[in-house]
Amino acid sequence: MVLSYAQWLTKSAGEKLNDSEREMLSCIQENGLRLQTLLAALRQYIFIAESGQENWESVDCNRVLLHVLDCLKGAIREANAVITYDPLPGIQSVEVLLFQLFENLISNALKYRSEIEPKIHISAELIDRRWVFSVADNGIGIEPEQSNYIFGVFKRLHGRQYSGTGIGLAICKAAVERLGGRIWVESKPGEGATFRFALPQKGLL
Amino acid sequence: MSGVHILVIEDNPGDVRLIQEALRSQTVSFRMTHYDTADRALKAVHRYQPGAADVPDIMLVDFNLPAGNATDILIAAAKNPALARIKKAVMTSSVAPKDRDQAILHGADCFIFKPADLDGFLNEVGGALRTLCDEVSALSAGRPSG
């Protein structure tokens, strides 16, 4: 709404404005856009964290991953990233939540890349009757003491050089919790980061 | 003929203005009746009489409203013979797919996710309303006048 009206004003009055007024208007537009992105992420978070009836079904994780990679193909190309993955299992789960997990973790891996060619590997292994999924990157990594902080809502470690709302990992945490699992990160600065989430398996004994 | 009569139920005056602009951008000739809360809209929805001149051709309802939501309005409209068959559109800025399912289940002919940018809004809202207006005109052309 703020964005629409700022665009409208730019269209109808753009010519009549002086440089400083045009700058103010573009500031409104830019922040309108940020607000919009933030609001969309918050709505997503509330939707993931609160929606009632879960649709548990048998989900082929390979298919979910391919769908996510397809949605992120622009960002993958832009980052020149090499994405590899092991065969993933089929599990009893909630597809929309798994989608959110892979999408947020992979787009973070792309975003927080380092100078070297970004490599991201997705895998899963069965440990103690839980499937533990990993999204490993060779990006900038994070300090181990920040490894809980980053899962909070609006918790960010970087300024504007990395765009973001501070909600992506909170969405991941909410999604994993709704699936009865947990999520954590293993990382050191400069050594990449591996995000893992463990999901209990219904009926897998 | 004063064009298509659109009943808009929307609490944000900014959006009402954008809806008017979207209709103008489609060169649709229209008149608009507007309510800004679900309870006011519901009173009106109950009051419409079949065949009366003030019965709208199209209803456009924002999903989340003060004092209710679009499903309340759709359910009430379905019960009033004056409105049961008019075209109904629901729009929202929410992302919840269940909102759309609910709206469609209760008789919405179309569901619009409000785009945040001006061109998106004008195209999508304008385009959807244009389609409904064309359907309304096609229906009334097929009917003997008077």
Boltz contact constraints between the chains, C-beta under 6 A:
constraints:
  - contact:
      token1: [A, 1]
      token2: [B, 14]
      max_distance: 6.0
  - contact:
      token1: [A, 3]
      token2: [B, 116]
      max_distance: 6.0
  - contact:
      token1: [A, 3]
      token2: [B, 117]
      max_distance: 6.0
  - contact:
      token1: [A, 4]
      token2: [B, 118]
      max_distance: 6.0
  - contact:
      token1: [A, 4]
      token2: [B, 121]
      max_distance: 6.0
  - contact:
      token1: [A, 7]
      token2: [B, 118]
      max_distance: 6.0
  - contact:
      token1: [A, 8]
      token2: [B, 118]
      max_distance: 6.0
  - contact:
      token1: [A, 36]
      token2: [B, 116]
      max_distance: 6.0
  - contact:
      token1: [A, 43]
      token2: [B, 95]
      max_distance: 6.0
  - contact:
      token1: [A, 47]
      token2: [B, 96]
      max_distance: 6.0
